[in-house]
Amino acid sequence: MRPSSEAELAQAVAGAAGPLLVRGGGTRTIGHAAGEVLETGGLAGVELYEPGALTLVVRAGTALAEVERVLAAERQRLAFEVPDLRGLLGREGVSTIGGVLSANASGPRRVQVGAARDAALGVRFVDGTGAVVKNGGRVMKNVTGYDLVKLLAGSRGTLGVLSEVSFKVQALPEAEATLVVEGLGDEAGLAALRVALGSPFDVSGAARHTGRSLIRVEGMAGSVAYRIGRLGALVGGDVSVAEAEASAMLWRGVRDVAPLTGKTGEVWRIATLPTAAAEVVSRTGGEALWDWGGGLVWLLLDPGRGAEVAAAVAGRGHATLVKGEGGPVFPPDAPDVAALVAGLKAKFDPRGILNRGMMG
């Protein structure tokens, strides 16, 4: 099924006789959901774009590339730096903006501006009964009541099928530069990232791979040069600077997990305490790409290591199997959280037809 309007989408969900597998472009789907495919790509197009108000309203099936093209024409962007995981996951297809919010897909700049959900202003979606629900708005404002925008972000289509999303957007900076720090071990290299993030120099990226720590700043050219100089003196080590496109290329690699792409094994996405990141990796081994100052670890391991990963992360984060076939994709919820999730599912999808098994 490929509805071309919100009304058709509502009708399709209401009339479904069994489970539905909700799909945007299929570029970032993980989990074990099955059912009749419900594609959102027919719900495409920009509804409203006001560059002066930094506001974008777009149908959920619109290609991410089209959204980025429209914004770039006005020297603006989605601040949260959407990852492109097609290479890592061996996928083709076209990422959609609804899929981005459904996965809460967020890249290196999250340390500065937050995740996709923090940029989302409003949503329209169809719940599991076929009812159309609207929450939030098209401008930044204080809202009372339930924040369904945040609830839908990261729910991966299990609570509702997005039909429209609105975002606040960001002006492109005049300049960017990356401090490349070498000559430090993992513990010291990650500590340097934490020092940079704790400084007053407004860091917009802090990552580490293959013995290099990367620290990015963006903004007016003079400010960028000043902050890079101060950060170099602050963190120590052997430092060099990548600017403009050379800097952007480094961060595309981090954003898209390029160092682990095309390699054999399972890939785990581990959210943990930055201070625990080095120990988590030392306990499991494998090749790691650290982002968010160590708060996000992409870890390449041989298959069948899920129990070791869970033990290493226990009590200080959670791990998701992004690429691989061994065992559950998502960690089990604590009993109180599981009860809350069950209550939400009963409210928004009482028949249990939307992406059944996706979060299991």
N, C-alpha and C positions, 0 to 999 in steps of 0.2 A: 504494500500500500504506500502511496505517495501523495498525500493530500496537498492541495495547492492553496488552501485558505484555512484560517482558524476554525471556521464552521465545519469544513470537511474533516479537519483533524478531530474535533469534538465528536462528530458523527462516527468516525472510524473507531475511536476508543469506546464510545458508548455501545457500539454494536459488536465489539469483539467477542468472539465465542470462546477464546482461550488466551493464553499468554501472548504478549507482544514484546518483540525485541526492538526497542527504540534505537534508531540509528541516525546520526547526522551524516558525517562522511566516513565513519568507521575507522578513523585514523588513530584514535587513542582509546578504543574499547579494550577493556580487560575484564576478567571475571568469566563466569560460566552461564550467563543468561542464554535462554533459548526461547523460541516462539516465532510467530508470524512477524516478518520484518515490517516495521513501520518507519518509513524514511521521512525525515523532516526537510530534505533538500528542496522540496517544492515550495516551502515557506521562505522565500528569498526576497531581498530588497531592503534598501535603506528607507525607513519611514520618516525620519527627521534627523537633520544634522545641522547644528548651530555652532560653528567654530568659535564665535565670540563668547558663547556660554559654555564652551567645552563640553557639549552634550551630544550624544549620539543615540538614536533609537533605531533598532534594526530588527528585522524578522530573524527568527532563530536559525533558519536553514541557510542563511547567507554565508557564502564562503568567507573564511577568515582573510584570505588573500584580497578579496574585494573590499572588505572593511579597511584593511591596512592601506590599500591603494587610495581609497577615498580620503582617509585621514592624512596620508602623506602629501596629497595635493595641497593641503592647508598647513603643511609642516606640523602635523600633530600625530599622536600615536596612542595606542593602548599602553598605559604605563607599566602594566604588570608583565610584559615581555613573554608572550605565549610560547611555550616550547613546541617544537615540531619533532614528534617522536616517530615519524614514519620510518626513518632510517633505522633507529634502534629496534623497532618492532617488526621491521620487514613488511611494512604496509604501503599500499598505494591509496589513492583517493584524495579527497579535498576536505580539509578540516572546516567545520562550520562554527559560527560564533556561539550557537546554542550548545554545541558539544564542549566548547571551551569553558563555558560557565558551569555546565553540568559536571565537568571533571574538576572544576576550580583550578584549571591549568594555569600555573604561575611560574615564572622563571627567576633568574638571578636578582632582578630588581625588587623582589619581594621584601628584601631586608630594609628597603627604603620606603616603598610606597604601599606595601601590603599585597594581598592576593587578588585574584579576579573578583572574588566576592566583595572586596573592599572598594572596588571601582564600580560595582553594579548599583544602579539607582532604582531599577524597577524591573518587574517581570510580568508577563502574561503567560499562563500555562493551562493545560487541560489535565485535570486530575483523573484518577482511575475510574471514575464514574462517568466521565465525559463532560463534566461541568467545566466551564471556563472561569479561571480565577485570575484576578489582577491584584498585584501588591506593589507598593512603592510608587515611584513617579518618574518624571522625566527631568527633574531638577534636584539639586541637593537641598534637603530640608529635614527638619526633625519630624519624625513620624511616630505616632503612638500606635499601640497594638502589636500584633505578632509580626516579626520581620521574616516574612516568607522568602524574601530575596536571598538572605543568608542561608536559609534552610535548603532552598533548591540548589544553591551552589555546592557542588561536590556530592550531590545525591545520585548522580549518574542515571537520571531518568527513572528512578524507582518510586518517586513520589508524584511525578507529573511530567508531562511532555511540554517543554518550552515552545511557545509560539512567537514571543517577542521579548527582547531584552533591551534595556537602556543602560548606558555607561557614561561616567564622566571620563574625559580623555585628557591628554597632557600635551603641551607644546613640546616640540623637539628642542633639545638643548643646542646651544651654539657650538659647543665643543665637548669632547670626552677624551679621557686618557686613562690608561691602566698602568699601575705600578706593578712590575713583575719582580718578585722577590725570590731569589735562588740561594742555594747554599744552606738551607735549613732542613732539619728532619721534620717528620710529620707533626710531632708534638709542638715543636717550636714554630713551624709554619702555620699551624692552625691557631696557635697563640697570637701570632702576628695579625691574623685576620680579626681576631677578637679585639685586639688593641685598636686596630683601625676602625672597627665598628663602634667602639666605645669613645672614639675621639670626636671632636667638634667639627670634623671636616666633611660631613655629609656624604658618606660612602654609599654608592649605589650598586656595588657588587663586591663579593668577597668569596673567592673560590680557590680550590687547590687540586692539582693533579700533576703526576709525573715530576714531583720534586719542586714544583713552582707554585707560589702563592700569588694570586691575582687580586688586585685591589683597584676598583674603578671609581672615578669621580666624573660628574657631568655638570654642565652649567655654562656660564659665561667664560670666555677663553681666559681672561686674566685670573678669575677665581679658580679655574681648573689648574692652571699652572702653579698658583700659590699653594693650593691644597696638596697637589702631588708632591711638591717639594717638601712640605711639612711632614707628610706621611712617610716619605722616604727616610727622613731623619729619625722619625719616630719608631719605625718597625725594625730598622737595621737589616743585616744580611747584604747579599750582593743584589743591587737593584738596577733596573733599567726601566725605560718608559716606552710604552706603545701608544700611539696617538691615532685619532681619527679612524680610518677604515681598518688599520692594523689592530686597534683596540676592539672595534666592533666585531672583527673576525674571531678574536679570542672568545668573546662572550657568546657569539652564536654557537661556538663549539661547546661551551659550558651549558648553555640553554638547551641544546638538542642532545646532550649526553653523547657527543660525537666520539670521545675517546673510547667508549665501550661499544660503539656500533660495529656490527659485523663480526664480533668475537663470539666464540662458542661458550655456552654456559647460560646460567640463569642470571637475571638482573633484578636486584632488590632495590626498592626505594625506601630508605630508612629515615624517618623523622626522629631526631633525638636531641638531647641537650648538647649544645656546642662543646661544652667541656668534657663530654663523654665520647665524642665522635672518634677520637684516635683509639681509645680503648675498645670500642665496639669493633672497629676494623681489625685491631690486633688480635682479638679473640676469634674472629672468623677467618682471617686471611682474605685473600682475593684482591682484586684490583678495585680501587676506590676513586671516585670523583666526589670531592666535597664541595658543597655550595652552601649559601646562607651562613657563612662563617663557621661551618661544621654542623649546622642544624639540619641540613639535608645531606644524606650520603647515598650516592648511587653506587651499588656494590655488585661486581661481577664475580660469581662463584660457580663451582662445579654443581651439577644438579644434585638434589637430594639433601641439601644442607639447611632446610627450613627450620628444623629443631634447634640447630646451633644458632641460627640468626635470632630466633625467638628468645633463646636463653640470653644472648648477648644484649638484647634490647630491653629485656624485661624490666619494668619499673622505671624506665627512662625514655619511653618513646614507643613507636610502633613501626612495623615493617610490612611492606606490600610487595608481593611478587608481581612485578611488571612484565617480565618476560620469562617464560618457563611453564612447565606443565605439572610440576610437583606440588600437590597439596593445595590447601586453601590459598586464595589470592590475598584476602584481607584477614587480619588477625581477629580472633573472636572478641566480641564486646564483653565488657564487664557486665554482671547481671543487671545492675541498675540501668546501665546504658542500653542493654538489650531490651529491657522493658519499655524504655522511652521510645526506642526505635519501633518496636512492635505497635505501640500506641499511635505513633505518627503514620505508620503504614495502614493501620486500621481506619484512620481518619481520611487519608488522601487516596488510598488505593485498597478499599475494603475487599475487592475480589482478588487482590494479589496478582494482577496480570501484567504490571509494568516492570520489565527487566527483571523478572523473577530469577533469583540466584546471582544477580550481578554483583552484589556486595558480599556474597558468601565465599 
